[in-house]
Amino acid sequence: MNEYLFEVKLRAVVRVRAAEEDVARKVVSSVLGSPGSVEIELANQNNAAVGRPATVTDVDFFQEKDPRLLKHEITRPELRSPRS
C-alpha cells in the first residue's frame, strides 16, 4: 500500500472562560494537541465501516501564530430583587 502525506490548513475557534484574557490565551494550545492512537483507531474503524480502505497512521497539529481574540464578553452578576 502507498503512503501519502497531506497538509491541511485548519481554523479553530476555542471558547475559554477565565477571569483574565492572559490566562485564557495561555490555555488555548492545550486543546489543540494531536489525536492519540485511540482516536485515530476509531477514525480508521469508521472509515472502514463505510467502505474507505485507507488507514490514518499519524496526525500532528502545529500552532503557527499566537491566538487572536475574536470576542470578549464580560459576565455581569445577576441582579436579584429584594425579598419583601
C-alpha positions in Angstrom: 0.0 0.0 0.0 1.2 3.6 -0.7 1.6 6.2 1.9 0.5 9.8 1.3 1.3 12.9 3.4 -1.2 15.8 3.4 -1.0 19.3 4.9 -4.4 20.7 5.8 -4.9 24.3 6.9 -7.3 24.5 9.8 -9.0 27.3 11.7 -10.1 26.6 15.2 -12.2 28.8 17.4 -11.7 28.0 21.0 -14.1 29.4 23.7 -12.5 29.9 27.1 -13.9 31.2 30.3 -11.4 32.8 32.6 -11.0 35.8 34.9 -8.3 37.4 32.7 -7.6 37.3 28.9 -3.9 36.4 29.5 -4.8 33.3 31.4 -7.4 32.3 28.8 -4.9 32.8 26.0 -2.3 30.5 27.6 -4.7 27.5 27.8 -5.7 27.6 24.1 -2.8 25.5 22.9 -3.7 22.7 25.5 -6.7 21.7 23.4 -5.0 21.8 20.1 -3.0 18.7 20.6 -2.8 15.9 18.1 -5.3 13.0 18.5 -4.0 9.9 20.3 -3.8 6.4 19.0 -7.3 5.6 20.3 -8.9 8.5 18.4 -7.0 7.6 15.2 -8.1 3.9 15.5 -11.7 5.0 15.9 -11.5 7.1 12.8 -9.9 4.2 10.9 -12.7 1.8 12.0 -15.4 4.4 10.9 -13.7 4.8 7.5 -13.5 1.0 7.0 -17.2 0.7 8.0 -18.2 3.0 5.2 -16.0 1.3 2.6 -13.0 3.6 2.6 -9.9 1.2 2.5 -7.3 3.6 3.9 -5.6 3.9 7.3 -4.6 7.1 9.0 -1.2 6.4 10.7 -0.4 9.7 12.4 -1.7 13.3 12.8 0.3 16.3 14.0 -1.0 19.8 14.7 1.2 22.8 14.8 0.3 26.2 16.2 1.9 28.8 13.9 0.7 32.0 15.5 -0.5 33.2 18.9 -4.2 33.0 19.5 -6.2 36.1 18.2 -9.0 37.4 20.4 -12.3 37.4 18.5 -14.8 38.3 21.2 -14.7 39.4 24.8 -17.8 39.2 26.9 -17.8 40.4 30.5 -20.0 38.4 32.7 -22.2 40.6 34.8 -23.6 39.5 38.2 -27.3 38.8 38.2 -29.4 41.4 40.0 -31.7 39.9 42.5 -34.9 41.6 43.6 -35.1 42.1 47.4 -37.5 39.9 49.2 -40.4 41.7 50.8 
